[in-house]
Amino acid sequence: NSKFTNNWTEYMHMSIEKKKEENWGMIIILIRNISNGNKGIYVRKVLKNSVIEKDGRLSKGDQLISINGISLIGVQERKAGFFSKFRNMSMLTALCEKKFIHAPFQNTDFSELKNGAKLLSIKQKSDLARVVISINAGSRFEGETEKGICHVIRHMIFGSNRFNTVISNTRSLFQIGADVAVECTRDSFVLKATFANQYLFYVLDLIGSAISYPKFQYHEVAQALRSCLIDYGNLKSNLVIENTLDELHSKIFRNGYGNSLFLAPDFVSNMREYNLANYVTKYFTSDRLAVAVSSDLSPHFVEEYVNETFILPKLVHRDASIIKTYSGESVILHDFRYCHTAFGYPAAGYLHVF
């Protein structure tokens, strides 16, 4: 069970099972220092027959594994069980961000949904439900087969006044008495919400409609691309239209322009829908979306609902109709703070975008 070692630190235990022939087990202790917000995962080797320390103190040989950015040294391939109730969001957030549970335990289920998202569902008797949504995208997450598209992600999060977005719907969450926290960087987005159990499906609908990609129409991708910033003169080249987005993406992440670009409306209007659809599908892989839900509902029901609510992109046939475009309100809500948060520091002449 969760305990307080002092007035500032809460810790939680989680067991990692080893093979039967091995004579030791492992305990993972998550510690969240409330005084300064620091949190980490500490791994300790413990003999099966030995007495586990109950005060949660860490010895010199314990190993700290950061939640932000470093792998869990193979823990993700082993089974895990919980010995604590979720007194705060720390463990749930860690599970969502690192996705290191791959085998179901009693009342706990980890699954890869048909829609491509990763889901952790925990059945827990409580009047409150908890949801954590984690999205990773951006240049720091680039690899041979995965490319960052944080400029598109930012549009879905901060959005246009015309469309359903996470930020524009936080007021709806507050109206049902939800405790909401949003953490956003240039490369990642985490939303945490705690609310009454009866609102679970409402909240999943609200968040899912804001970050689901088929619902996020491809002409909105064009809006997101138009809102980004780069010297348009560098793009007046003989680019083949089908390869334009790949070329632009290379320019964004490879030559120091940062995570942003700007395209003139007439330039975007010449792109067919399948080009933008393929771009979203190619440069955003579904394993970057993780959903964690703690509620009094069966994991089976939660899985079925999340699978229907969070819809990820599919390729569009090449004979798709020409993309619909329009000129109108800024996708950055006319707030310079969102420009800084979403796209980094503004480039020269960025006011011409509005």
N, C-alpha and C positions, 0 to 999 in steps of 0.2 A: 504494500500500500504506500501511497505517497505520504511522505513525512517532511517536516521542516527540521533541518539540522540546526538552523538558527533562524533569526528573524528575516534573513535575506534570501536564503537559497532553498528551493524545492527540488527534490530529486525523485526519479522514477526508475524502477527496475524492469528489465526485460531479459528473459532467458534465451540463450541461443543453444539449441541442441546439437551435440556432436555425434559421430558414429559410436555405436555401442561398444566397439572394441577399444575405443580411446578412453583413458581414465580421467579425463577432465572435461569440464563444461565451461561455459563462458557467461558472464553477466555483462549486459550493457546498462550503463547508468547515464541517463540524460540529466544534465544539470542546467538549470536556468537561473542565472544570477539576476534577481529582480532589481538590485540597486543600480546596475548599469546596462541591463539588457543583454549582457553576454550569455551565450548558451553554447553548449558543445556536447558531444557524445564521448564518453570515456569507456574504454574496453578493458576488462580485467579478466585474467585467467584464474579460475577457481576450481580446486579439486572437488569432485562430487561429494566426497565424504567429509569435507571440511565444513566448518561453520561459516556462513556468509556474514560479513560485517553488516550490522543493521543500522549503523549510523551514517552510512554512505560516504565516509571519508575516503579520500583517494591517497594511495601511497606513491612513492617516488617512481615506481615502475609502471604505473598506469599510463595508458596511451590516450592522448586527446585526438579525436577525429572531428574536424570542423564540419558543421552542417553545411556551410557554404563553400562548395567547390571541390572538396576532396572526397574520393571514394571511400567506402566503408570496408575496404580490405577483405573482400569476399563474403562479407556478411549477407549480401543480397542473395546468395545462393543457398542459404541455410534456412531452416525453419525458425520461427520466433513465436513466443507467446507473451502475454502481458500479465504482469503482477501488480498492476496499478489501475486505478480509475483515472479518467482524464479530468484532473482537477484544473488544468489550464490547457491552452492550445499548443504548448510546446511540442509534446510528443506527436500529436496528430500532424502538426506542420512538418516535423522531421520525417515522418512516415511518407507524407505526400511528396516532399521535395526529393528525398533520396530513393524512395520506392524500394526498400530493401526487404519487404516481406513477399515471399513467393509461394508460400504454402498456407492453406487455411487452417486455423485453429478454431476451437470452440467459440462461437459468436463472432468470429473474425474471418473475413474473406478478402483475398486479394485476387483481382482478375483483370485480364486484358479484354476489353469489350469489343464487340463487333465493329463499333464505330472507330476503333483504334486508340481510344483513351485508356489510361490505367486508372483503376478504381480500387480504393481501399474502403471497405464497409465494415463497420463495427456495430454490433447490436449491444446496446447498453441501456439498462433500465434507468431512465432519467426523464425529468420533465423538459429537459433542454436537448436540442439537437445542435450538432456542430458540423460545419462544412469548411473545407479548405480547398481552394482551387489554385493550382500552380501551373504557370506557363513559363517556359524558357525559350528565348529566341534572341538572335542578335549575333554580332560578329564574333563574340567570344565563344559561341557555341558552334562555330563553323567547323566542318570536317569535309572529307572527300565526298560524302554522300548527303551531308546535311548543311544547308546554308541558312544564315539568319535573315529574317525579314522583319526586324523589329519595327520598321516604319509602318508596316501593315498592322502588326500587333497593336501598336500605339493607337492607330485609328480605331481599332475595335474597342479599345479600352476607353479612350477619351472621347473619340467619336465626333460625329456631327450633331447639330441640334435636331436633325431630321430623323435620326435613327436611334434604335435601342442600344444603349451601351452600358457597361458596368458602372461607370462613374455617374452617368445621368440617372441611374436607378438606385443609387445608394439612399436617396430620400425615401423611396418605397420601403427599403429595408428598415430604416429608422422608424417609419410609421408603424411597423409591426413589433417594435420594441427590440429589434435585433442589435446586438453588439457587433459592430463591423470594424475591421482593420484592413487597410490596403497597403501593401508594400510594393513599390514600383521602382525599378532601375531601368537603365537603357537596355538591359538584356533579359529582365525577368519581371514577372508580375505574380504576386500572391495575394489572394483575397481570403480573409478569415471571417466567419460569421457564426455567432451563437444566438439561438432564438428558440421560441417555444416549438415543441415537437409538431404541433398541428400545422405549422407553416413550412415544413420541410419541402414538400412538392412545389409550393409557391416559390420558394427561394431558388430551388434548382431550375425551375422554369425561367425565372428572372435572369439568373446568371447565364444559364445555358443559351438563352436567346441572344445574349449580348456577345458571346464569344464563339458561337457555332458558325462554321465557315460557309456551308451552303446558304444559311440564312443571311450571312454576310455577303450580299450580292456583289458580283464582280465589277459592276459599275462603281461600287463603293471602293473597291481596290483602286480603281482609276482615280477616285477622289483622293485616296490616301497617297497615291503616287504623285498626284498633282500638288499636294500640300507640302511635299518634301522640297529640299533646297539643294541646288547645285548650279554651277554656272551653265546656263543653257547653251552658251556658245560651244562648249565642249561636246555637246551632243548633236550638233549640226553636221553629222557625218553620213556617209552612205551605209547606214546600218540596214540590214535586211530586217523587215518588220517582224518576222517570226523569231529572229534571234535578238531582237532589241532588248528584251527584259534581261536575258542572260548577260548581254554586254553591259547593260546599266548596272546590274547587280555586281559584276566584276569591278566596275568603276567605283561603286559605293564602298566596297569593303577592301579594296586593294590599293587605293592611291591616295589615302589620307583625307578624303572628303568626309570621312565619318560615316554615319549610318543614314544619310539623307540624300535625296535627290529632288530636283524639281523638273516637271515635264509640262510643257505648254498644253492647254486643253485640246487644241487641234491635233497635236501629236498623239495624245492618248486616244482620241476619238477614232483614229485610223486602226487601232488594234482590235482584233476580233476577240470575242469572249473566250474562246478556247485558249488563246495565248495567255490571258490573265489567269484563267483557271489552271492551266498547266504550271504557270509560275508559282501560284499559291501552293499547289500540290507538291511541286518539285522542291521548293525551298522551305517548306515547313513540314516536318514529319510528325506524325501524331503522337509519338512517344514522348513528346515534350509537354503534353497536356496530362496532368494528373489530378484526380479528384478524390478527396477523402471525406467520408461521411460517417459521423457517429450519431446514432439515433436508437430509438426503441423498436425500429422496424427490422424485419428479417433482411439479411444481406441480399437474398434473392430478389426481393421486391425493389430494393434500392438499385441493384444492378440493372434490372429491367428498365427502370424509369430513367436512370442516367444514360443508358444506352440509347434511349429514344430522344432524350432531351439535348444531349451534346452531340452534334452532328459535325463530322469532319469532312474536308473537301474531297470531291471526286473529279476525275478527269472529264472534260467536256468534249464531245465529238467535234471534229474539225469543221463540220458543216454548220456549226452553231451560228446563230444570227449575230450581226454586228453589235458590238457592245453599246449600251445606252449610256450616254454621257449628258451632263448638264453643268451649267455654271451656277454657283449660288454661294451659300454660306461656307465659311471656313470650316474645315474639319477639326480645327484646333480651338474652337469655341471662342476665338478672338481674345484669348488669354495668354499673354506672353509667358507666364509661368509654365503652361503646358508645353509651349514650344521648347523651353529649356529641358523640361523633364522628359519629353518624348523624343526629341531629336537632337539633343545636345545643344551647344551654344549656337545661336542663329548665325547664318552666313551673311555676308554683306548684301544689302539690298533685299532682305527677306520680307520687308513690308510690302513689296510688290506682289507677293503671293496672295494677299487678301484683296 
